[in-house]
């Protein structure tokens, strides 16, 4: 169980880092229009800030921290976890931010492709590649962040 929780923390950090890196890359590509830059900087700021908060909340959801995985032991251990509401609401906010970022990040370069001088067939194929990349990310909506919600509901002592 300990490794499952540690992997959850890494998932939250790597997921945020991936979105920030893609956003910074798109800043180099989509720098012609002001609204692209504003959108990307806002997205990078929101994703970074919220995921740092969410990572902190996930790590310190139980006191002591190791109660997150020792709470399942057959031998009783003492500890307390945050209430289910404090786990549920931030998890759903995280999912909303993730889905919005996963829609915005591929749509910005798609707006550049729309204005490019190329055949409609090639434009459609580029859109399809962007859409496939996005759909891969959408399959992660039932992410480990939601498993934090389920586990805290199980071990909630309040």
NORFEN-V433811 format. One record per helix or strand. SS is the DSSP state (A for helix, B for strand). FROM is the first residue (numbers start at 0). TO is the last residue. If there is no record, write none. Layout:
BEGIN
ss=<SS,SS>
from=<FROM,FROM>
to=<TO,TO>
END
This chain:
BEGIN
ss=<A,A,B,A,B,A,A,A>
from=<1,33,61,66,79,83,119,143>
to=<28,58,62,69,80,114,137,154>
END
